[in-house]
Amino acid sequence: MNRIWIPTHLQHLTNGNERVKISGSNIRHVIRALDNAYPGLGDQLREGDMLKPGITVAINGSVDHLGLYADFDEDSEIHFIPAIEGG
């Protein structure tokens, strides 16, 4: 199972959990499984066929620019990283 880190501002959707375990072999599958387990989370991570603007994905420590199409092994560490705002 993949270990998924949830951004702080979305943890209210995962009952306060900062990490969850979800199966999936690409980001699209992981987001679908996250949304099934935690309704509403998928809408916060994707917009149509793309990651929502302001969300980046890191897989096993490397930022990935393939968005929903990024593939990985079933035992990966995935971080959804929100953009930092401010000025």
N, C-alpha and C positions, 0 to 999 in steps of 0.2 A: 504494500500500500504506500501511496505517496504521502509525504508529510507536507501539509499546506499551512503557511503562515498567513493569517488574516490581518489586514490593516486595522489599527486601533479603532478607527471611526466606523468600521463595519462589524466589530465584534459583538454588538448588540444583536445581530442576526444569527450569531453562532452561540447564543446563550452565554456570552462572555468569554468563550474560548479563543485564545490567541493562535492555537494550533489545532488542526483537525487532520484526520487520516481519511483519504479519499482515493478510490481507484480511478485509473484512466491513463491512457498512453499519449494523450496530447492535451493541450490547454482547453480546447473545445469540450472534450469529454469530461475533464476535471470540473469545468464551470457548470456543465449540465448536472453532474453528480452533486456538486455543492448546492446547486439550486434545488435539487430534489430533497436533499437532507436539510437544507436551511432556506426555505422559500424566501425569495426576494433578493438573495445574494447574487444570483446570476445577473439580475438587472443592474446591479451596482458595478459589475465587472465587465460586462460586454454591452455593446451597442450595435445591433444588427450582426454582421459577420466580422466585427472587429472588437478589440478591447476598447473599453470606454476611454475617451480622451482623458489623460491624466493618470492612467494606470499603466505601469510597466511590470513585466514578469521577469523574475530571475529564477533560473533553473539550475540547481546544483552549484550555486554561487556565481553564475554567469548571466548577465542580462541578455535576454533573448529578444530579437526584433521580428520574429516570425508571427507574433501575436497568437491568435487562436490555432494556428497551424503548427506550432512548435511541438515536435515529438520528443519523447524521453522514455527512459526505462521506468517500469512500474514501481520502482523503489526510489523515487526521486524526492528531492527537497525543493519545494516551490514557494516562492514569495511573491505575493501581489503587492506592489509598491506604489503608493500614491505619490503624485507630484507634490513637491514642496512649494507652498505658496508663501508669498510675502515679498518684501521689497526693501 
